[in-house]
Amino acid sequence: MAWFEEAAFYHIYPLGLAGAPAQNPYGEPVHRLPGLLPWVDHIREMGFTGLYIGPLFESVGHGYETTDYRRLDSRLGTNDDLKAFVAYCHEAGIRVVLDGVFNHTGRDFFAFRDLKEHRESSAYRDWYCHVNFWGNNEYNDGFSYDNWGGYNLLVKLNLQNPAVRDYLYETVRFWVQEFDIDGLRLDAADVLDFEFMRGLRALTGSLKPDFWLMGEVIHGDYGRWVNERTLHSVTNYHLHKALYSGHNDHNYFEIAHTVRRQREMGLGREVHLYSFADNHDVERIATKLREKAQLLPVYVLLYTLPGIPSVYYGSEFGTEGRKERGSDASLRPCLNLQELLDSDPPVYGIVRALTQIHRQESALWYGEYRELALTTTQYAFARGDLIVTVNNADGPAVISVPAQGAYRGALFGERIAAENGRAAFPLGANGGEIWIPEGESRQVYEPVRSLPASEPGREEPAAMPQRASSPKSYEEMTVEELQAEILAKMAANGPVTDRMRQDVIDNIYRNSLLNWVRSFR
């Protein structure tokens, strides 16, 4: 099996994390990239096996308006710095994937400079799409051209031009031979020429048989890009959207439907999409969630649903970031690793534990996905012989699913035994757990520490509702006390099955519970 199918990725935007200036002065190299080596140690300690880092090459500002494809951005250092950085990652057991920005260049790229200088007589006039010497633009070039996203700062390359393809293919060959990289994330893959991508797949496969090509694709049928001739994977923006809105709206049907639909499209066990809760282009997950406690079930799902999980730098500490006045700067900050580690926020321990569980449990790479239970607020599914349960409600829950034998929670360590072919798995408010069958060969994980009540994961596993300690009328009882009273009356009339117990706990509507409890004689 390929290494990337089993990987968990860490994602770094290097210009931001290293504190580089927003605009490139094109001066002497400043060796900022070596300053990120402690982050590599952090990544290794957490258990990640892949690093996606980029953009890295000489550019005007944010990195995607490339000036020189074969030179590390001078704000980060020199090519020798990058070579040493990749070697350090490899020594730590971490594969390295870079950004491949091949849809467009910056205006300082040599071919575009020549076009501006020589116009119709430029040898590079066909390197760009739809150059019109009867047009103009805001730079007063005296000609117009196709761009990316409406930004003339990003000049669209003509990837149907063999000379352009050959130049970019040789650039990738240079990256592999010079830096020993393991893969590429193709920027704006949803608008890249398919023939170019097929040629890139053939080239990289000849350079490294296990070289990984992953594309940035937001909308559309992902199967158009992911196949044996084009890309191995694409960004799963469909799941990204479902992860935060499914929790904000308390609607697990959205997440389950997304998974179900992608499997129906053939994006199942054989296709590993690149999953993420946030990245350098979208607001941080801790900002998007209305309830921060839901970080726990979000990350449990990120690591356990089919796909290759990725964590954006700093988000394992609950870092927030919001787009402001159209700027992505707050999404790409310079962070002090030691200060973050010293603060030891609760979500860090959860993400670290999930990364290590994912590294050990092959069912999370290749295990068949089976939906087991689904309501708006609770969701359970199997990955191979593992059972995953999540709860987005503000109160505790019990999820009852078909099961045999005994299970132990990998995160919090609780043990549950199945009875009569079913197991009732308890969850705290905004909770999540990975249940592993007990057995001599199964690893037992150290439970994560208890968390403050206001933080995700603090709630104890759901206990059964307790009856009121003093006589109360039904009208005076809380929802939990009414549930407990109903369960007690059921028990007095005969055995209470898991299904009956679950029906009571799922009912959180006071009037319905009042009618129910009064129905007993």
VENTAHU-V577920 format. One record per pair of residues at least 24 apart in sequence whose C-alpha atoms are under 7 Angstrom apart, sorted by the first residue. I is the first residue (numbers start at 0). J is the second residue. If there is no record, write none. Layout:
# VENTAHU-V577920
i=[I;I]
j=[J;J]
This chain:
# VENTAHU-V577920
i=[1;4;4;4;5;6;6;6;7;7;7;7;7;7;7;8;8;8;8;8;8;8;8;9;9;9;9;9;9;9;9;10;10;10;10;10;10;10;11;11;11;11;11;12;12;12;12;12;13;13;15;15;15;16;16;16;16;17;18;19;21;21;22;22;23;23;23;23;25;27;28;28;28;28;28;29;29;29;29;30;30;31;31;31;32;32;32;33;33;39;43;45;45;45;46;46;46;47;48;48;48;49;49;49;50;50;50;50;51;51;51;52;52;52;53;53;54;54;59;63;64;64;64;64;65;65;65;66;66;66;66;67;68;69;81;82;85;94;95;95;95;96;96;96;96;96;97;97;97;98;98;98;98;99;99;99;99;100;100;102;102;102;102;103;103;103;103;103;104;104;104;104;105;105;105;106;106;115;125;126;126;126;126;127;127;127;128;128;128;158;158;164;168;181;181;182;182;182;183;183;183;184;184;184;184;185;185;185;186;186;187;187;188;188;188;189;189;196;197;197;200;200;200;232;232;232;233;233;234;234;234;235;235;235;239;239;239;242;243;243;246;246;247;247;249;249;249;250;250;251;251;251;251;251;252;252;268;268;271;271;271;272;272;273;273;273;274;274;274;274;274;275;275;275;275;277;278;279;279;280;282;282;282;282;283;283;283;283;285;285;285;286;286;286;291;292;292;292;293;293;293;294;295;295;295;295;295;296;296;296;296;296;298;299;302;302;303;315;315;315;316;316;316;317;345;345;348;349;352;371;372;385;385;385;385;386;386;386;387;387;387;388;388;388;389;389;389;390;390;390;390;390;391;391;391;392;392;393;393;394;394;395;395;395;395;396;396;396;396;396;397;397;397;397;397;397;398;398;398;398;399;399;399;399;399;405;405;406;406;406;406;407;407;407;407;408;408;408;408;409;409;409;409;409;410;410;411;411;412;423;425;425;426;426;427;427;427;427;428;429;430;473;478;478;481;485]
j=[209;271;307;364;364;48;49;307;47;48;49;307;308;309;354;47;48;49;50;51;308;309;310;47;49;50;51;309;310;311;312;50;51;52;309;310;311;312;51;52;53;311;312;52;53;54;279;331;52;53;331;332;333;331;332;333;334;333;333;74;60;61;59;60;58;59;60;74;73;73;73;74;75;76;77;73;74;75;76;75;76;74;75;76;75;76;80;80;84;88;91;351;354;355;354;355;358;354;92;93;94;93;94;95;93;94;95;96;95;96;97;96;97;98;97;98;97;98;105;100;104;105;152;153;104;105;108;104;105;107;108;108;170;170;178;178;178;181;180;181;182;180;181;182;183;184;182;183;184;183;184;185;186;183;184;185;186;185;186;155;156;187;191;147;153;154;155;156;153;154;155;156;152;153;154;152;154;140;157;156;157;160;163;155;156;157;155;156;157;192;195;195;199;210;211;210;211;212;211;212;213;212;213;214;215;213;214;215;214;215;215;216;214;215;216;215;216;229;228;229;228;229;230;271;272;273;272;273;272;273;274;272;273;274;274;275;276;297;287;288;293;391;288;289;375;376;391;375;376;374;375;376;377;378;374;375;365;367;305;306;307;306;307;306;307;308;301;306;307;308;309;301;308;309;310;311;311;330;331;327;320;321;322;330;319;320;321;330;317;318;319;319;320;321;455;429;454;455;391;429;455;455;429;430;431;455;456;389;390;429;430;431;350;431;353;357;363;346;347;350;344;346;347;346;450;454;447;447;410;400;400;433;434;435;436;433;434;435;432;433;434;431;432;433;430;431;432;426;428;429;430;431;428;429;430;428;429;428;429;427;428;426;427;428;461;425;426;427;461;504;423;424;425;426;461;501;423;424;425;501;423;424;497;498;501;436;437;434;435;436;437;434;435;436;437;432;433;434;435;433;434;435;444;446;446;447;446;447;446;497;460;461;460;461;458;459;460;461;458;455;456;513;507;509;512;516]
